[in-house]
């Protein structure tokens, strides 16, 4: 079906290091290959392949053009033990805008498709209606501290989440799997690696994080309630509009809400702000939420 959205399970132990994630071999003009990520097959995270595809696309675009939108489709489940071929096609290079398509392949089959658009910075009208209200990230506990205070399976899950990504993630009062009826979620995050001032790497890390917890947000009123019916979940399509160049090694806040779920699917939208409250990106995702049979 598509890349499984469950990012951290009991079997997932390999930590994502962004320096390795964004290192490619060049096979031909516009053709890149990313190495296998694990020796033992694990759940493949959609945000990882999306981030790789964006970075590969950007490597074929003039450096005066920043990414302003990406549209992703997850076609098949990824294999973390296999290399990934990233085939970038130039669709347009205009005076101000460039567009690329990217197909990610494993075992000779496409697993992921993206279109990414880039724009030369220019003057324009400005306004922002979205408002961020949140405590400072430093006032919130780390994942490890939160996990130790909670204990049990929930605490173990938070510790595994900390181990799985080179990120500092801080939740507020609500947690992804607390069974709250409100289909909303928010957290602060920042990258723990040196991104060397490379704007496209910062955008890649933000795109990676934009796929974290999205379907979990939609499942909060359903699956994570006590006795809730289980489902199989996967990202289907994922769109991000980037309004400002992000700094992923500085604090960013991700706020998500799930306005609809039904017919085995769920819709989630999100906003990413910087610490000053400037809207950096808008995110929308539709995912599979297929109920498992009841026995």
TIPAGU-37454 format. One record per residue (C-alpha): chain; x, y, z; residue number from 1. Coordinates in steps of 0.1 Angstrom, whole numbers, plus 5000, padded with zeros to 4 digits. Layout:
+------+------+-------+------+------+
: rodo : east : north :   up : baro :
+------+------+-------+------+------+
:    A :    X :     Y :    Z :  NUM :
...
+------+------+-------+------+------+
END
This chain:
+------+------+-------+------+------+
: rodo : east : north :   up : baro :
+------+------+-------+------+------+
:    A : 5000 :  5000 : 5000 :    1 :
:    A : 5022 :  5028 : 5012 :    2 :
:    A : 5048 :  5037 : 5037 :    3 :
:    A : 5036 :  5028 : 5072 :    4 :
:    A : 5030 :  5058 : 5094 :    5 :
:    A : 5038 :  5041 : 5127 :    6 :
:    A : 5072 :  5056 : 5132 :    7 :
:    A : 5083 :  5039 : 5165 :    8 :
:    A : 5075 :  5003 : 5173 :    9 :
:    A : 5091 :  4977 : 5195 :   10 :
:    A : 5111 :  4965 : 5165 :   11 :
:    A : 5124 :  5000 : 5154 :   12 :
:    A : 5157 :  5007 : 5170 :   13 :
:    A : 5178 :  5023 : 5142 :   14 :
:    A : 5184 :  5061 : 5148 :   15 :
:    A : 5179 :  5084 : 5119 :   16 :
:    A : 5210 :  5105 : 5113 :   17 :
:    A : 5203 :  5132 : 5088 :   18 :
:    A : 5239 :  5135 : 5076 :   19 :
:    A : 5236 :  5099 : 5064 :   20 :
:    A : 5200 :  5102 : 5052 :   21 :
:    A : 5210 :  5131 : 5028 :   22 :
:    A : 5241 :  5115 : 5015 :   23 :
:    A : 5236 :  5102 : 4979 :   24 :
:    A : 5257 :  5085 : 4952 :   25 :
:    A : 5253 :  5102 : 4918 :   26 :
:    A : 5245 :  5075 : 4892 :   27 :
:    A : 5237 :  5098 : 4863 :   28 :
:    A : 5224 :  5133 : 4856 :   29 :
:    A : 5194 :  5137 : 4879 :   30 :
:    A : 5197 :  5101 : 4892 :   31 :
:    A : 5208 :  5096 : 4928 :   32 :
:    A : 5210 :  5065 : 4950 :   33 :
:    A : 5206 :  5065 : 4988 :   34 :
:    A : 5221 :  5036 : 5007 :   35 :
:    A : 5201 :  5011 : 5026 :   36 :
:    A : 5192 :  5024 : 5061 :   37 :
:    A : 5192 :  4992 : 5081 :   38 :
:    A : 5205 :  4956 : 5080 :   39 :
:    A : 5172 :  4943 : 5095 :   40 :
:    A : 5140 :  4953 : 5079 :   41 :
:    A : 5121 :  4979 : 5099 :   42 :
:    A : 5090 :  5001 : 5095 :   43 :
:    A : 5098 :  5025 : 5067 :   44 :
:    A : 5089 :  5061 : 5077 :   45 :
:    A : 5074 :  5082 : 5049 :   46 :
:    A : 5089 :  5114 : 5061 :   47 :
:    A : 5124 :  5100 : 5055 :   48 :
:    A : 5119 :  5092 : 5018 :   49 :
:    A : 5100 :  5125 : 5013 :   50 :
:    A : 5130 :  5144 : 5028 :   51 :
:    A : 5155 :  5125 : 5006 :   52 :
:    A : 5134 :  5132 : 4975 :   53 :
:    A : 5133 :  5169 : 4982 :   54 :
:    A : 5170 :  5172 : 4988 :   55 :
:    A : 5177 :  5152 : 4956 :   56 :
:    A : 5154 :  5175 : 4936 :   57 :
:    A : 5170 :  5206 : 4951 :   58 :
:    A : 5204 :  5194 : 4939 :   59 :
:    A : 5192 :  5199 : 4903 :   60 :
:    A : 5179 :  5235 : 4908 :   61 :
:    A : 5198 :  5268 : 4908 :   62 :
:    A : 5208 :  5279 : 4943 :   63 :
:    A : 5189 :  5312 : 4940 :   64 :
:    A : 5156 :  5293 : 4942 :   65 :
:    A : 5141 :  5281 : 4975 :   66 :
:    A : 5116 :  5253 : 4977 :   67 :
:    A : 5080 :  5266 : 4982 :   68 :
:    A : 5059 :  5235 : 4979 :   69 :
:    A : 5060 :  5197 : 4978 :   70 :
:    A : 5033 :  5173 : 4969 :   71 :
:    A : 5040 :  5136 : 4978 :   72 :
:    A : 5023 :  5103 : 4970 :   73 :
:    A : 5032 :  5071 : 4989 :   74 :
:    A : 5028 :  5043 : 4965 :   75 :
:    A : 5042 :  5011 : 4981 :   76 :
:    A : 5058 :  5001 : 5014 :   77 :
:    A : 5095 :  5010 : 5016 :   78 :
:    A : 5122 :  4985 : 5024 :   79 :
:    A : 5148 :  4999 : 5048 :   80 :
:    A : 5173 :  4972 : 5039 :   81 :
:    A : 5174 :  4982 : 5002 :   82 :
:    A : 5190 :  5011 : 4985 :   83 :
:    A : 5167 :  5038 : 4971 :   84 :
:    A : 5171 :  5052 : 4936 :   85 :
:    A : 5159 :  5088 : 4932 :   86 :
:    A : 5151 :  5098 : 4897 :   87 :
:    A : 5147 :  5136 : 4892 :   88 :
:    A : 5130 :  5150 : 4861 :   89 :
:    A : 5131 :  5187 : 4853 :   90 :
:    A : 5095 :  5198 : 4844 :   91 :
:    A : 5101 :  5235 : 4841 :   92 :
:    A : 5127 :  5262 : 4846 :   93 :
:    A : 5112 :  5296 : 4842 :   94 :
:    A : 5124 :  5331 : 4850 :   95 :
:    A : 5112 :  5328 : 4886 :   96 :
:    A : 5099 :  5293 : 4892 :   97 :
:    A : 5113 :  5258 : 4887 :   98 :
:    A : 5094 :  5225 : 4891 :   99 :
:    A : 5109 :  5190 : 4895 :  100 :
:    A : 5093 :  5155 : 4897 :  101 :
:    A : 5110 :  5128 : 4917 :  102 :
:    A : 5103 :  5090 : 4916 :  103 :
:    A : 5118 :  5069 : 4943 :  104 :
:    A : 5124 :  5033 : 4933 :  105 :
:    A : 5133 :  5001 : 4952 :  106 :
:    A : 5135 :  4966 : 4937 :  107 :
:    A : 5128 :  4981 : 4903 :  108 :
:    A : 5094 :  4995 : 4913 :  109 :
:    A : 5083 :  5030 : 4923 :  110 :
:    A : 5075 :  5034 : 4959 :  111 :
:    A : 5070 :  5072 : 4961 :  112 :
:    A : 5063 :  5102 : 4938 :  113 :
:    A : 5068 :  5139 : 4944 :  114 :
:    A : 5065 :  5172 : 4927 :  115 :
:    A : 5086 :  5200 : 4942 :  116 :
:    A : 5084 :  5237 : 4932 :  117 :
:    A : 5111 :  5263 : 4937 :  118 :
:    A : 5109 :  5301 : 4936 :  119 :
:    A : 5133 :  5330 : 4934 :  120 :
:    A : 5127 :  5353 : 4964 :  121 :
:    A : 5108 :  5384 : 4955 :  122 :
:    A : 5088 :  5413 : 4970 :  123 :
:    A : 5051 :  5408 : 4976 :  124 :
:    A : 5021 :  5416 : 4999 :  125 :
:    A : 5023 :  5401 : 5033 :  126 :
:    A : 4998 :  5390 : 5060 :  127 :
:    A : 4994 :  5362 : 5085 :  128 :
:    A : 4962 :  5352 : 5103 :  129 :
:    A : 4974 :  5321 : 5121 :  130 :
:    A : 4984 :  5327 : 5157 :  131 :
:    A : 5007 :  5306 : 5179 :  132 :
:    A : 5001 :  5303 : 5216 :  133 :
:    A : 5024 :  5280 : 5235 :  134 :
:    A : 5047 :  5278 : 5265 :  135 :
:    A : 5084 :  5281 : 5258 :  136 :
:    A : 5100 :  5248 : 5248 :  137 :
:    A : 5126 :  5250 : 5276 :  138 :
:    A : 5098 :  5249 : 5301 :  139 :
:    A : 5086 :  5215 : 5288 :  140 :
:    A : 5102 :  5181 : 5296 :  141 :
:    A : 5124 :  5162 : 5272 :  142 :
:    A : 5111 :  5129 : 5258 :  143 :
:    A : 5133 :  5110 : 5282 :  144 :
:    A : 5122 :  5130 : 5312 :  145 :
:    A : 5086 :  5126 : 5302 :  146 :
:    A : 5090 :  5089 : 5296 :  147 :
:    A : 5106 :  5083 : 5330 :  148 :
:    A : 5078 :  5103 : 5348 :  149 :
:    A : 5051 :  5084 : 5330 :  150 :
:    A : 5066 :  5049 : 5331 :  151 :
:    A : 5049 :  5018 : 5317 :  152 :
:    A : 5044 :  5013 : 5280 :  153 :
:    A : 5037 :  5050 : 5274 :  154 :
:    A : 5070 :  5060 : 5289 :  155 :
:    A : 5088 :  5033 : 5270 :  156 :
:    A : 5073 :  5046 : 5237 :  157 :
:    A : 5085 :  5081 : 5244 :  158 :
:    A : 5120 :  5068 : 5251 :  159 :
:    A : 5120 :  5049 : 5219 :  160 :
:    A : 5108 :  5080 : 5201 :  161 :
:    A : 5138 :  5099 : 5215 :  162 :
:    A : 5162 :  5072 : 5204 :  163 :
:    A : 5147 :  5070 : 5168 :  164 :
:    A : 5154 :  5105 : 5156 :  165 :
:    A : 5182 :  5131 : 5159 :  166 :
:    A : 5157 :  5155 : 5172 :  167 :
:    A : 5148 :  5173 : 5204 :  168 :
:    A : 5110 :  5169 : 5207 :  169 :
:    A : 5089 :  5185 : 5235 :  170 :
:    A : 5052 :  5178 : 5239 :  171 :
:    A : 5029 :  5200 : 5260 :  172 :
:    A : 5001 :  5186 : 5281 :  173 :
:    A : 4987 :  5162 : 5255 :  174 :
:    A : 5005 :  5132 : 5242 :  175 :
:    A : 4999 :  5114 : 5209 :  176 :
:    A : 4985 :  5082 : 5224 :  177 :
:    A : 4966 :  5095 : 5254 :  178 :
:    A : 4931 :  5087 : 5241 :  179 :
:    A : 4920 :  5123 : 5243 :  180 :
:    A : 4888 :  5129 : 5223 :  181 :
:    A : 4902 :  5160 : 5207 :  182 :
:    A : 4919 :  5152 : 5174 :  183 :
:    A : 4947 :  5178 : 5178 :  184 :
:    A : 4983 :  5176 : 5187 :  185 :
:    A : 5013 :  5200 : 5190 :  186 :
:    A : 5050 :  5198 : 5199 :  187 :
:    A : 5082 :  5218 : 5196 :  188 :
:    A : 5111 :  5203 : 5178 :  189 :
:    A : 5147 :  5211 : 5167 :  190 :
:    A : 5174 :  5191 : 5149 :  191 :
:    A : 5203 :  5180 : 5170 :  192 :
:    A : 5228 :  5177 : 5141 :  193 :
:    A : 5249 :  5204 : 5124 :  194 :
:    A : 5232 :  5212 : 5091 :  195 :
:    A : 5261 :  5235 : 5080 :  196 :
:    A : 5238 :  5264 : 5070 :  197 :
:    A : 5225 :  5245 : 5040 :  198 :
:    A : 5190 :  5258 : 5035 :  199 :
:    A : 5178 :  5227 : 5016 :  200 :
:    A : 5189 :  5204 : 5045 :  201 :
:    A : 5169 :  5226 : 5069 :  202 :
:    A : 5139 :  5222 : 5046 :  203 :
:    A : 5145 :  5185 : 5044 :  204 :
:    A : 5145 :  5180 : 5081 :  205 :
:    A : 5113 :  5200 : 5084 :  206 :
:    A : 5097 :  5179 : 5057 :  207 :
:    A : 5108 :  5148 : 5076 :  208 :
:    A : 5092 :  5160 : 5108 :  209 :
:    A : 5060 :  5171 : 5090 :  210 :
:    A : 5051 :  5135 : 5086 :  211 :
:    A : 5056 :  5127 : 5123 :  212 :
:    A : 5024 :  5122 : 5144 :  213 :
:    A : 5000 :  5133 : 5117 :  214 :
:    A : 4978 :  5102 : 5116 :  215 :
:    A : 4983 :  5097 : 5153 :  216 :
:    A : 4965 :  5130 : 5156 :  217 :
:    A : 4935 :  5117 : 5137 :  218 :
:    A : 4934 :  5085 : 5157 :  219 :
:    A : 4934 :  5101 : 5192 :  220 :
:    A : 4895 :  5100 : 5195 :  221 :
:    A : 4893 :  5065 : 5182 :  222 :
:    A : 4921 :  5039 : 5184 :  223 :
:    A : 4939 :  5053 : 5215 :  224 :
:    A : 4908 :  5053 : 5237 :  225 :
:    A : 4907 :  5024 : 5262 :  226 :
:    A : 4893 :  4995 : 5242 :  227 :
:    A : 4895 :  5013 : 5210 :  228 :
:    A : 4894 :  4993 : 5178 :  229 :
:    A : 4928 :  4989 : 5161 :  230 :
:    A : 4936 :  5000 : 5125 :  231 :
:    A : 4962 :  4998 : 5099 :  232 :
:    A : 4976 :  5032 : 5091 :  233 :
:    A : 4997 :  5046 : 5062 :  234 :
:    A : 5004 :  5080 : 5047 :  235 :
:    A : 4987 :  5083 : 5013 :  236 :
:    A : 4994 :  5118 : 5001 :  237 :
:    A : 5012 :  5147 : 5018 :  238 :
:    A : 5015 :  5183 : 5008 :  239 :
:    A : 5036 :  5211 : 5023 :  240 :
:    A : 5037 :  5248 : 5014 :  241 :
:    A : 5068 :  5264 : 5027 :  242 :
:    A : 5063 :  5302 : 5033 :  243 :
:    A : 5097 :  5310 : 5049 :  244 :
:    A : 5130 :  5293 : 5048 :  245 :
:    A : 5131 :  5272 : 5080 :  246 :
:    A : 5159 :  5269 : 5105 :  247 :
:    A : 5155 :  5233 : 5117 :  248 :
:    A : 5183 :  5236 : 5142 :  249 :
:    A : 5163 :  5262 : 5161 :  250 :
:    A : 5130 :  5257 : 5178 :  251 :
:    A : 5100 :  5252 : 5156 :  252 :
:    A : 5064 :  5244 : 5167 :  253 :
:    A : 5041 :  5220 : 5149 :  254 :
:    A : 5004 :  5223 : 5155 :  255 :
:    A : 4981 :  5197 : 5139 :  256 :
:    A : 4943 :  5190 : 5138 :  257 :
:    A : 4923 :  5162 : 5122 :  258 :
:    A : 4890 :  5178 : 5109 :  259 :
:    A : 4877 :  5146 : 5093 :  260 :
:    A : 4879 :  5108 : 5093 :  261 :
:    A : 4858 :  5082 : 5075 :  262 :
:    A : 4856 :  5055 : 5049 :  263 :
:    A : 4890 :  5041 : 5060 :  264 :
:    A : 4908 :  5074 : 5056 :  265 :
:    A : 4916 :  5105 : 5077 :  266 :
:    A : 4926 :  5141 : 5069 :  267 :
:    A : 4950 :  5161 : 5090 :  268 :
:    A : 4962 :  5197 : 5086 :  269 :
:    A : 4991 :  5214 : 5103 :  270 :
:    A : 5010 :  5246 : 5107 :  271 :
:    A : 5047 :  5250 : 5116 :  272 :
:    A : 5058 :  5282 : 5133 :  273 :
:    A : 5092 :  5295 : 5144 :  274 :
:    A : 5097 :  5307 : 5179 :  275 :
:    A : 5087 :  5343 : 5171 :  276 :
:    A : 5053 :  5330 : 5159 :  277 :
:    A : 5060 :  5335 : 5122 :  278 :
:    A : 5042 :  5309 : 5100 :  279 :
:    A : 5069 :  5288 : 5083 :  280 :
:    A : 5049 :  5261 : 5066 :  281 :
:    A : 5014 :  5247 : 5061 :  282 :
:    A : 5008 :  5210 : 5059 :  283 :
:    A : 4979 :  5187 : 5047 :  284 :
:    A : 4979 :  5150 : 5047 :  285 :
:    A : 4954 :  5122 : 5039 :  286 :
:    A : 4961 :  5088 : 5053 :  287 :
:    A : 4947 :  5053 : 5054 :  288 :
:    A : 4930 :  5044 : 5087 :  289 :
:    A : 4917 :  5009 : 5078 :  290 :
:    A : 4899 :  4991 : 5106 :  291 :
:    A : 4912 :  4957 : 5114 :  292 :
:    A : 4886 :  4928 : 5115 :  293 :
:    A : 4870 :  4922 : 5148 :  294 :
:    A : 4871 :  4885 : 5160 :  295 :
+------+------+-------+------+------+
END
